[in-house]
Amino acid sequence: HDIRPMLQRVRDTTGRTVNLIHRLDRGASGCLLLSFAEGADGPDGCRVTRTLIESMQSPEATKTYVALVDGDGKWNGIDYLSKGWFTFSNPVKDEWGKAREEAVTELLVVA
């Protein structure tokens, strides 16, 4: 088990400087978007990195993720496999439990 931070592991493995663009959620670390830092254009860093970060932070950004999980598509007595597309709405909360912003997820269980 490697306890080094992911950016350091990627840097050590590739020999290239890596920038973090986006992570799925504060509580999740399984989905990371990284960029290589080559082509830096001044003290602000790589133009591509800056553009990607700005795009991911934009309120107009639509983020689409695919999660591969094991199971039969049933949870709490509901068969989500036969349900089709549905919306799950749950606010993002701060460390005191106060809602910070709305988070809406559209889901489709496919198999």
Residue frames as qw, qx, qy, qz and C-alpha x, y, z in Angstrom:
[[0.000, 0.890, 0.455, 0.000, 0.00, 0.00, 0.00],
 [0.442, 0.270, 0.013, 0.855, 1.56, 3.29, -1.13],
 [0.224, -0.752, -0.496, 0.371, 0.82, 6.12, 1.31],
 [0.253, -0.180, 0.184, 0.933, 2.35, 8.91, -0.82],
 [0.395, 0.593, 0.253, -0.654, -0.12, 11.51, -2.11],
 [0.743, 0.473, 0.466, 0.079, -1.42, 10.72, -5.60],
 [0.358, 0.925, -0.122, -0.024, 0.22, 13.75, -7.27],
 [0.258, -0.721, 0.639, 0.076, 3.59, 12.72, -5.86],
 [0.717, -0.017, 0.693, 0.069, 3.10, 9.12, -7.02],
 [0.664, 0.695, 0.272, 0.050, 2.24, 10.23, -10.55],
 [0.127, 0.935, -0.330, -0.026, 5.18, 12.64, -10.60],
 [0.444, -0.544, 0.708, 0.068, 7.58, 9.96, -9.34],
 [0.748, 0.201, 0.630, 0.052, 6.26, 7.38, -11.80],
 [0.598, 0.737, 0.278, 0.151, 6.24, 9.62, -14.89],
 [0.576, -0.154, 0.068, 0.800, 9.09, 11.97, -14.02],
 [0.071, 0.488, 0.339, 0.801, 6.80, 14.88, -14.93],
 [0.086, 0.092, 0.459, -0.880, 5.24, 17.64, -12.83],
 [0.155, -0.460, -0.824, -0.291, 1.51, 17.08, -12.39],
 [0.206, -0.113, 0.207, -0.950, -1.30, 19.50, -11.51],
 [0.115, 0.397, 0.880, -0.235, -4.62, 18.60, -9.91],
 [0.147, -0.227, -0.404, -0.874, -7.52, 19.93, -11.98],
 [0.651, -0.282, -0.060, -0.702, -10.52, 18.36, -10.24],
 [0.033, 0.046, -0.973, 0.224, -11.52, 15.66, -7.78],
 [0.258, -0.433, -0.788, -0.354, -14.97, 14.10, -7.72],
 [0.466, -0.782, -0.238, -0.339, -16.04, 15.32, -4.27],
 [0.165, -0.733, 0.502, -0.428, -14.45, 16.41, -1.01],
 [0.725, -0.343, 0.521, -0.293, -15.23, 13.05, 0.57],
 [0.936, 0.249, 0.243, 0.044, -14.20, 10.96, -2.44],
 [0.163, -0.735, 0.519, 0.405, -10.77, 10.48, -3.89],
 [0.707, 0.096, 0.682, 0.163, -11.46, 7.83, -6.51],
 [0.539, 0.683, 0.388, 0.306, -11.85, 10.19, -9.47],
 [0.315, -0.687, 0.115, 0.645, -9.09, 12.68, -10.21],
 [0.602, 0.755, 0.159, 0.205, -8.49, 14.87, -13.27],
 [0.555, -0.591, 0.219, 0.542, -4.80, 15.70, -13.63],
 [0.588, 0.805, -0.034, 0.074, -2.70, 17.58, -16.17],
 [0.774, -0.060, -0.002, 0.630, 1.00, 17.62, -16.89],
 [0.170, -0.885, -0.109, 0.419, 2.65, 20.97, -16.19],
 [0.541, -0.016, 0.418, 0.730, 4.82, 21.17, -19.31],
 [0.186, 0.563, 0.446, 0.671, 4.52, 24.34, -21.36],
 [0.283, -0.698, -0.440, 0.489, 4.24, 26.64, -18.36],
 [0.294, 0.659, 0.248, 0.646, 3.55, 30.18, -19.47],
 [0.038, -0.623, 0.222, -0.749, 4.84, 32.27, -16.60],
 [0.057, -0.221, 0.745, -0.627, 4.28, 32.30, -12.85],
 [0.691, -0.002, 0.189, -0.698, 0.60, 31.33, -13.21],
 [0.569, -0.091, 0.817, -0.005, 1.61, 27.93, -14.52],
 [0.221, 0.090, 0.831, 0.502, 0.41, 26.02, -17.54],
 [0.368, 0.092, -0.175, -0.908, -2.25, 27.66, -19.71],
 [0.548, -0.125, -0.746, -0.357, -3.96, 24.30, -20.23],
 [0.343, -0.258, -0.781, 0.453, -4.10, 23.64, -16.48],
 [0.079, 0.222, 0.280, -0.931, -5.53, 27.10, -15.80],
 [0.454, 0.034, -0.415, -0.788, -8.14, 26.72, -18.56],
 [0.524, -0.185, -0.824, -0.113, -9.23, 23.28, -17.31],
 [0.218, -0.271, -0.675, 0.651, -9.52, 24.49, -13.71],
 [0.233, 0.181, 0.055, -0.954, -11.59, 27.51, -14.77],
 [0.508, -0.036, -0.616, -0.602, -13.83, 25.28, -16.88],
 [0.468, -0.240, -0.841, 0.127, -14.45, 22.82, -14.05],
 [0.138, -0.306, -0.535, 0.776, -15.25, 25.68, -11.63],
 [0.214, -0.072, -0.297, -0.928, -17.70, 27.34, -13.99],
 [0.494, 0.166, 0.578, -0.627, -21.36, 27.24, -12.89],
 [0.704, 0.432, -0.179, -0.534, -22.21, 26.31, -16.48],
 [0.149, 0.405, -0.898, -0.091, -20.00, 23.20, -16.36],
 [0.914, -0.081, -0.024, -0.396, -21.73, 19.86, -16.74],
 [0.082, -0.513, 0.850, -0.085, -19.74, 17.06, -15.15],
 [0.908, 0.055, -0.191, -0.369, -20.50, 13.52, -16.23],
 [0.199, -0.493, 0.833, -0.154, -19.11, 10.52, -14.36],
 [0.826, 0.024, -0.481, -0.293, -19.43, 6.80, -14.92],
 [0.405, -0.492, 0.679, -0.364, -19.32, 4.58, -11.82],
 [0.679, 0.107, -0.703, -0.185, -18.76, 0.86, -12.14],
 [0.438, -0.381, 0.587, -0.564, -20.19, -0.95, -9.13],
 [0.259, 0.007, -0.963, -0.075, -21.07, -4.48, -8.15],
 [0.325, 0.178, 0.643, -0.670, -24.63, -5.46, -7.23],
 [0.230, 0.393, 0.866, 0.208, -28.07, -6.21, -8.58],
 [0.023, -0.350, -0.311, -0.884, -29.37, -2.62, -8.87],
 [0.506, -0.662, -0.489, -0.257, -31.65, -2.94, -5.85],
 [0.281, 0.140, -0.500, 0.807, -31.34, -0.75, -2.77],
 [0.226, 0.107, 0.516, -0.820, -33.77, -0.26, 0.11],
 [0.461, 0.398, 0.759, -0.231, -36.38, -2.35, -1.70],
 [0.458, 0.763, 0.004, -0.456, -36.26, -0.28, -4.92],
 [0.775, 0.154, 0.478, 0.384, -35.24, -1.87, -8.22],
 [0.010, 0.783, -0.161, -0.601, -33.19, 0.93, -9.79],
 [0.295, -0.124, 0.779, 0.539, -32.30, -1.21, -12.79],
 [0.159, 0.535, 0.778, 0.289, -35.93, -1.08, -13.98],
 [0.073, -0.767, -0.364, 0.523, -36.51, 2.51, -12.81],
 [0.487, 0.704, 0.236, 0.460, -34.75, 4.23, -15.74],
 [0.304, 0.393, -0.192, 0.846, -33.31, 7.72, -15.31],
 [0.438, -0.792, -0.425, 0.003, -34.00, 9.34, -11.95],
 [0.173, 0.718, -0.230, 0.634, -32.75, 12.39, -10.06],
 [0.674, -0.455, -0.438, 0.384, -31.10, 12.36, -6.66],
 [0.072, 0.785, -0.049, 0.613, -30.94, 15.76, -4.98],
 [0.733, -0.534, -0.289, 0.307, -28.87, 16.24, -1.85],
 [0.054, 0.975, -0.141, 0.166, -27.23, 19.48, -0.67],
 [0.660, 0.268, -0.435, 0.551, -23.49, 19.67, -0.08],
 [0.535, -0.824, -0.171, -0.072, -23.01, 20.38, 3.63],
 [0.178, 0.743, -0.495, 0.413, -20.18, 22.05, 5.49],
 [0.407, 0.149, -0.821, 0.373, -18.44, 20.49, 8.49],
 [0.218, 0.012, 0.578, -0.786, -21.25, 21.72, 10.79],
 [0.243, 0.374, 0.895, -0.021, -24.00, 20.11, 8.69],
 [0.271, 0.689, 0.196, -0.643, -25.25, 23.37, 7.17],
 [0.691, 0.518, 0.454, 0.220, -26.22, 23.17, 3.49],
 [0.283, -0.499, 0.271, 0.773, -23.71, 25.09, 1.33],
 [0.340, 0.368, -0.439, -0.746, -25.05, 24.39, -2.13],
 [0.864, 0.189, 0.260, -0.386, -27.47, 22.13, -3.93],
 [0.080, -0.384, 0.859, 0.328, -26.06, 19.02, -5.58],
 [0.809, 0.295, 0.175, -0.477, -28.19, 17.26, -8.18],
 [0.177, -0.331, 0.882, 0.285, -27.24, 13.91, -9.68],
 [0.800, 0.272, -0.109, -0.524, -29.04, 12.19, -12.54],
 [0.362, -0.345, 0.866, -0.003, -28.62, 8.42, -12.39],
 [0.835, 0.252, -0.249, -0.421, -29.21, 5.48, -14.68],
 [0.575, -0.341, 0.743, -0.026, -28.46, 1.94, -13.55],
 [0.563, 0.486, -0.453, -0.491, -27.61, -0.01, -16.71],
 [0.786, 0.125, -0.598, -0.097, -26.70, -3.51, -15.59]]
